[in-house]
Amino acid sequence: MSDILAQTIQDVVDANHILANEGVLDGFGHVSARHPHHPDRFLISRSRSPALVAREDIVELDLDGEPLEPLTVGLYVERVIHGAFFRARPDVMAVSHHHAASVMPFCQTGVPIVPVFHIGAVIGETVPFWDSRDEFGDTNMLVETLDQAHSLARACGENWSVLLRRHGACNLGRSVREVVFRSVHLKQNAELQFQSQALGVVSPLTSTEIALAAQLNLGALVQTRLWDYWKGRLAA
C-alpha cells in the first residue's frame, strides 16, 4: 500500500471520528474520499456508526457504489450519493452526508442557509435544495438508487453544499480535511443563523466577503490548525 493511500484511509477514519465528535454525524451519516490512485473509485466505511469506524472498516467501491470484489460486510444504502458526486465533479475529492440537527429546520422549511459569519463563508454563496418528491414522488426518504443520487448531484451543481428537503445535507471538498471543515461550519452557520433570526433581521455576508473569507479559511494554515484542534478534542 502506498503512503498516500494509507494516509487517505487514515483521513477517512479520522474524519468519521471528528464529525461524530463535533455533532455533525451521529449513529447515521458517512464520509468518503476519492481513491488517490484510481479516480473512478472511492473509499468509505462499511455500514457502521461513524464514531466506531476503524481502518479495517474502509472499503473500496466503484462510482456506482459497487465493490470491486465480493465483500462479507454490509454497506451503506446511500453510498450511491458519494459515487454520483465523484462522477459529476472531477474537482471533488471528499464527500459527507449527514443529518445535523441544526440543519434540519432549514431542510424542513426550505429557508435557505446563507453565510452569516466569516468562517461560514466556506459553505459557499448558495446552498441549493434538492427535493426527492420532484422527480421520484413518495419514497422511503433515502437516496438509494443511482437515478436519485445523480439527480441530487445535478441539484448541487457547482456548489459545495446542498440541502435535502426533509432529510439532511451533503458537503463536498477538495480534500478530506476541507470536507470536514465545511461540514462542521455548515452546522455552526445554521445554528448562528437560526439564533440570529430570533433576534432580528439576518445580515448575511456579501458575495465579495464570502469569496475573500472562504479563500482565507480554506488555506492550508487554517485547515491544519483546525484539523489538529479537532484531533486533540478526540484525545481529550
N, C-alpha and C positions, 0 to 999 in steps of 0.2 A: 504494500500500500504506500502510495506517495505521501510525502509530508503534507502537501496541500489538501489531499483528500482526507487524511487523518484530521487535519485542523478543521476542515469543513464539517466533518461528522461531530467533532467536539463542539463546534459553534452551534450546531443544531441542538445538541443536548443542552448546552448552556442556555440557549435561547428559550427552550421549553421551561427550564427551571426559573429563569429570570421573569418571564412573562407570567408564570404561575405565582411567583413571589410578589410581583408588583400588582396583582389583582386583575390582570388582563385575561389570562386563561384561568379556568378552574378545573373541574373534572373533565371539561369538554374543551374543544378547540385544538388547533395544531399549527405547527410552523415547519417550513421546508426550506431547502436550499437547492439550487440547480447544481448538478454534478459538475465539479470543476474541470473534468476531462471530457465529459460527454454532454454537450448542451441539450441533447434530446432525452436526458434522463434527469430525475431529481431524487433527493434524499429526504426521507421523512420517517418519523417513528412508526412502528406498528401501532395498532389501536391500543393506546394506553394513556392514562391520565398524565398530563404534561409534567407535573411535579415529580413523577416517578420514572421518567424516561432515562434510560441508560444507553451507553454506546452500542451495546449488543441489540438494542431495540431498533436501530436505524436500518431501514431497508431502501433498496434502490428500485425505482419504478420508471416506466417509460411515460411519455407525455399523455397517454390515455389512462394513466394511473394503474397500469398493469405491471406485475413483477416480471423481471427478465427470465426468471426461472421459478418453478413452483415453491411456495412458501408454506410453512406449517403454522404460521401465526395469522391472526386476524388483522385486517387493515381498516383504516378509517373509511367509512362510506363516502365521505365528502373529499376524499383525496383527489377527485377529478378537478376540484377547484384549482389546485396547485398546478396541475398539468396544463390546464386551459390558459392560465396566466403566463406560464413559461412559454407556451406555444405562441401566444398573441404578442408578447412583449420580449424581444431579444435582450432588452436592457435590464430586465428584471432577473435578479439572482436569488431572491428570497421572498417568501410569501407567508403571511399569517392569516388565520381565520379565527375569530373569537366572538364572544357574546358579552363583552364587558358591560357590567350593569349600568354604568354611567352613559353608555352609548345607546342603550335600548330605548329610552324615551324618545330619542330622535328617530330611531328606526320605526317606532310605533306611530308617531305623529306625522312624520315626513318633514319636520322642521329641519332645515339644513344646518349642519355643523360648519361654522366658519372660524378661522383662526382669530382668537381673542387675546393671545399673549405671544410674546416673541418666540418662545420655543414651540408653541403650537403651529407656527408657520410651516413646520415640516410636513403637516398633513396636506399642504397644497391649497391653492386659492379656491378650488372647487372640490367638494366631496359629493359625487353624484349618488343617486339612489338606483337600486335595481329591485323591481317588484316581480316575484315569480308568477304572480297571477296574470300579468300582462300577456305572457306567451303560453303559460302552462296551466292556468286555472288553479283549482284547488289541488294541493299536493300535501305531502307529509311535512313540508317546510324544509326538508333537507335538500341540498344541492347534490344529487346523487347520480345524475346522468350527464353524459358528455354534452348533450344539447343544452341542458341547463347551465352547465359550467361555462360553455362558450358564450352563451347569452350574457352571463354575469361579466365575463371578461370584456365583451363589447360595451356593456354599460359603463364600465370603468374607463374605457378608452385609454387616453394618455395620462390619466390622473394617477395618484399614488395611494389613494384611499377610496373606498366605496362602501356605502351602507346598503344592507339587505333589509328591505321592509319587513318588520315584524320578526326579524331573525338575528342580525348581528352585523359584523363588519369584516372587511378584508383590508389588509395593508400590504403594500409592495415595497421592495427595497433593492438597491444595487449591491447589497451585501446583507449578510445575516445581522450584523450589528445595526445597519441602517433600518432594517425592518423592525427590529426590536425597539429602537429609538422612536420610530414613527408610531408603532403600536401603543407604547406607553404614553406618548404625548397626545395621541388621539383621545385616549381615555382621560387624561388630565384636562385637555382642552374642553371636552364635553362637560366635565364636572364644573369647570370655571364658567363656561357659557351658561349652563343651567342655573348656577348660583347668581350670575350677573343678571339674568333675565328677571329674577325675583326682586331685584333692587331697582331696576330701571331699564332704559334703552341700552342695548348692547352696542359697543363701538368697536367693530372688528378692525383688523389691520387692513391697510390699503394694499393694492396689488404690488406696489414697489416695496413696501415694508415686508410683505410676505416673501418676495424674491430675495431680498437682501438678508433677512433673518434666517431663512431656510439655508441659504448658501453658507452662512457662518456656522449654523448649528449642525450641519451635515459634514463639516470638515473633520479631518482625522483627529485633530486635537480634542475637540469636544466629544466625538464618538468614543475615543479611548477613555477619556475621563469618566463618562457615564457608564461605559461597559465595566470598567474597574469598580466603580461605585456599586453597581448592581451585583457584581460578583461578590463584592465584600459583604453586601447585605445577606447573600445566601449563606455565607460562612459565619455570620454573627449568631 
